Amino acid sequence: MSLRINRKVVAVTSILLSLTTLAVSQAQSAHGAVKSDELSALRVEPERRGGYRRALFPHWSTLSNGCSVREQVLIQESLINATVSTKGCRVISGEWFSTYDNKTFYDPTYIEIDHVVALAEAWDSGAWSWTTSKRKAFANDLTNTVSLRAVSGVSNQTKSAFDPAEWLPVAEFRCAYVREWVSIKARWGLSVDVRERDAIKAALSKCSTSR
């Protein structure tokens, strides 16, 4: 009897490990990698501090399907079909793997939608000169899967508006994260400061081409 139980425990453990590995793989493959020349092409200049207000980046926009951008990201990033309320578009349940801290959640109230390059960071790196419509497009960007990410509220609050010189996620996702960061900054023409660039270079130097 004990042998059967032990085998079941081993089998269940193996399945859980496989599912976790699959979740990480799916989350990473869904978000693009940086091109080799993107980092070197970024402008390097000091951040322009001051003047930022969150209201300068209007979000979350309502889409044509009636869902807000926030709810849409929850739907897209759920590892199973998300349950959505029939009245309006409010996600009730699903399964989200938070790559920032390697945790799985089924209740969307524990999930926040992170701007991978935070709005304040974008402002300091060049968005201060943008029009409101461009800032709105950045804050609601669903055209590129690397811009917004469903993560645990705790990890999102810890990350805050820090750049890679000040905060990085768990080691398993670090390479994908810095590649995403560079890709977003390159796509939107945002600058990096010297400490930020050096931290990104240091992180990327530890990454294989497949990570």
C-alpha positions as CSV (number, residue, x, y, z in Angstrom):
1,M,0.0,0.0,0.0
2,S,2.7,2.5,1.0
3,L,4.5,1.7,-2.3
4,R,1.5,2.6,-4.3
5,I,1.0,5.8,-2.4
6,N,4.7,6.7,-2.9
7,R,4.4,6.1,-6.6
8,K,1.3,8.3,-6.7
9,V,3.1,11.1,-4.8
10,V,6.0,10.9,-7.2
11,A,3.7,10.9,-10.2
12,V,1.8,13.9,-9.0
13,T,5.0,15.8,-8.1
14,S,6.3,15.1,-11.6
15,I,3.1,16.4,-13.2
16,L,3.2,19.6,-11.1
17,L,6.9,20.2,-12.0
18,S,6.1,19.7,-15.7
19,L,3.2,22.1,-15.5
20,T,5.3,24.8,-13.8
21,T,8.0,24.3,-16.4
22,L,5.4,24.6,-19.2
23,A,4.0,27.7,-17.7
24,V,7.4,29.4,-17.6
25,S,8.1,28.3,-21.1
26,Q,4.8,29.6,-22.4
27,A,5.2,32.9,-20.6
28,Q,8.7,33.4,-22.0
29,S,7.9,32.3,-25.6
30,A,4.9,34.6,-25.7
31,H,7.2,37.6,-25.2
32,G,9.8,38.4,-27.8
33,A,13.5,38.5,-27.4
34,V,15.7,41.5,-28.0
35,K,17.6,41.8,-31.3
36,S,21.3,41.8,-30.9
37,D,21.8,45.5,-31.9
38,E,18.8,47.0,-30.1
39,L,20.7,47.8,-26.8
40,S,23.6,49.5,-28.6
41,A,21.2,51.5,-30.6
42,L,19.4,53.0,-27.6
43,R,20.1,56.6,-26.7
44,V,22.2,56.9,-23.5
45,E,21.3,60.0,-21.5
46,P,20.4,61.1,-18.0
47,E,16.7,60.7,-17.0
48,R,14.7,63.8,-16.9
49,R,13.0,63.8,-13.5
50,G,10.0,65.8,-12.4
51,G,6.5,66.5,-13.8
52,Y,5.3,62.9,-13.9
53,R,1.7,62.2,-13.1
54,R,0.0,58.9,-13.7
55,A,-3.0,60.7,-15.2
56,L,-0.7,61.8,-18.1
57,F,-0.9,58.2,-19.4
58,P,-4.7,57.6,-19.7
59,H,-5.5,53.9,-19.1
60,W,-7.2,51.3,-19.1
61,S,-8.9,51.9,-22.4
62,T,-12.2,50.1,-23.3
63,L,-11.8,47.8,-26.4
64,S,-14.4,47.1,-29.1
65,N,-15.3,43.8,-27.4
66,G,-16.4,45.8,-24.2
67,C,-13.4,44.7,-22.2
68,S,-10.9,47.1,-20.7
69,V,-7.2,46.6,-21.6
70,R,-6.6,45.2,-18.1
71,E,-9.3,42.6,-18.4
72,Q,-8.1,41.7,-21.9
73,V,-4.6,41.0,-20.6
74,L,-6.0,38.8,-17.9
75,I,-8.0,36.8,-20.5
76,Q,-5.0,36.5,-22.9
77,E,-2.5,35.5,-20.2
78,S,-4.6,33.0,-18.4
79,L,-3.2,29.5,-18.8
80,I,-6.7,28.1,-18.9
81,N,-9.9,29.6,-20.4
82,A,-10.7,32.5,-18.1
83,T,-14.2,32.8,-16.6
84,V,-15.7,36.2,-17.5
85,S,-18.9,37.7,-16.1
86,T,-21.8,37.7,-18.5
87,K,-22.7,41.3,-17.5
88,G,-19.9,43.5,-18.7
89,C,-16.4,42.2,-19.0
90,R,-15.0,41.3,-15.6
91,V,-12.7,38.3,-15.3
92,I,-13.8,36.1,-12.4
93,S,-11.3,33.3,-12.4
94,G,-8.5,31.8,-14.4
95,E,-4.9,30.6,-13.9
96,W,-2.0,33.0,-14.0
97,F,1.7,32.3,-13.6
98,S,3.5,35.3,-12.2
99,T,6.9,35.2,-13.8
100,Y,8.3,37.9,-11.5
101,D,8.1,35.6,-8.5
102,N,7.3,32.1,-9.8
103,K,3.8,31.9,-8.3
104,T,0.5,30.7,-9.6
105,F,-2.8,32.4,-8.9
106,Y,-6.4,31.5,-9.7
107,D,-8.1,34.6,-8.3
108,P,-7.6,37.8,-10.4
109,T,-7.8,40.0,-7.4
110,Y,-4.3,38.9,-6.6
111,I,-3.1,39.9,-10.1
112,E,-2.0,43.3,-11.4
113,I,-1.2,44.3,-14.9
114,D,2.3,45.6,-15.0
115,H,3.7,48.1,-17.5
116,V,7.1,46.3,-18.0
117,V,8.6,49.7,-18.6
118,A,6.8,51.6,-15.9
119,L,4.9,54.8,-16.8
120,A,7.1,56.9,-14.6
121,E,10.2,55.3,-16.1
122,A,8.9,56.0,-19.6
123,W,8.2,59.6,-18.7
124,D,11.8,60.1,-17.4
125,S,13.2,58.4,-20.5
126,G,11.5,60.6,-23.1
127,A,7.7,60.3,-22.8
128,W,7.7,63.7,-21.2
129,S,7.9,65.1,-24.7
130,W,5.1,62.9,-26.2
131,T,1.6,63.9,-27.0
132,T,-1.2,62.6,-24.7
133,S,-2.4,60.3,-27.4
134,K,1.0,58.7,-27.7
135,R,1.3,58.3,-24.0
136,K,-2.2,56.7,-24.0
137,A,-1.1,54.3,-26.8
138,F,2.0,53.3,-24.7
139,A,-0.1,52.7,-21.5
140,N,-2.6,50.5,-23.4
141,D,-0.3,48.8,-25.8
142,L,-1.7,45.4,-26.8
143,T,0.0,45.5,-30.2
144,N,3.2,44.0,-28.7
145,T,2.9,41.2,-26.2
146,V,6.0,42.3,-24.2
147,S,4.5,45.6,-23.1
148,L,2.0,44.5,-20.5
149,R,2.3,41.5,-18.1
150,A,-0.1,39.9,-15.6
151,V,1.9,39.4,-12.4
152,S,1.3,39.1,-8.7
153,G,0.3,42.4,-7.0
154,V,3.1,41.9,-4.5
155,S,5.8,41.6,-7.1
156,N,4.4,44.5,-9.1
157,Q,4.4,46.7,-6.0
158,T,8.0,45.6,-5.2
159,K,9.1,46.4,-8.7
160,S,7.4,49.8,-8.7
161,A,8.9,52.1,-11.2
162,F,12.4,50.7,-10.9
163,D,14.7,50.0,-13.9
164,P,16.9,46.9,-14.2
165,A,19.7,48.7,-12.3
166,E,17.4,48.8,-9.3
167,W,15.1,45.7,-9.6
168,L,15.1,42.4,-11.5
169,P,12.7,39.4,-11.2
170,V,13.6,35.9,-10.1
171,A,16.6,34.4,-11.8
172,E,14.5,32.0,-14.0
173,F,12.9,34.9,-15.8
174,R,15.7,37.5,-15.7
175,C,17.0,37.0,-19.2
176,A,13.6,37.3,-20.8
177,Y,12.8,40.3,-18.7
178,V,15.8,42.4,-19.6
179,R,15.4,41.5,-23.3
180,E,11.8,42.6,-23.1
181,W,12.9,45.8,-21.4
182,V,15.3,46.7,-24.2
183,S,12.8,45.7,-26.9
184,I,10.1,48.0,-25.5
185,K,12.5,51.0,-25.1
186,A,13.8,50.4,-28.7
187,R,10.3,50.2,-30.1
188,W,9.1,53.4,-28.4
189,G,12.4,55.4,-28.9
190,L,13.0,55.7,-25.1
191,S,16.5,56.3,-23.7
192,V,18.5,54.5,-21.0
193,D,20.8,56.0,-18.5
194,V,24.4,54.7,-17.9
195,R,23.6,52.6,-14.8
196,E,20.6,51.1,-16.4
197,R,22.5,50.2,-19.6
198,D,25.4,48.7,-17.6
199,A,22.9,46.6,-15.5
200,I,21.3,45.3,-18.6
201,K,24.6,44.4,-20.2
202,A,25.6,42.6,-17.0
203,A,22.4,40.6,-16.9
204,L,22.6,39.7,-20.6
205,S,26.2,38.6,-20.2
206,K,24.9,35.7,-18.1
207,C,22.2,34.6,-20.6
208,S,22.6,31.9,-23.1
209,T,21.0,32.5,-26.5
210,S,18.2,30.2,-25.6
211,R,17.2,31.8,-22.3
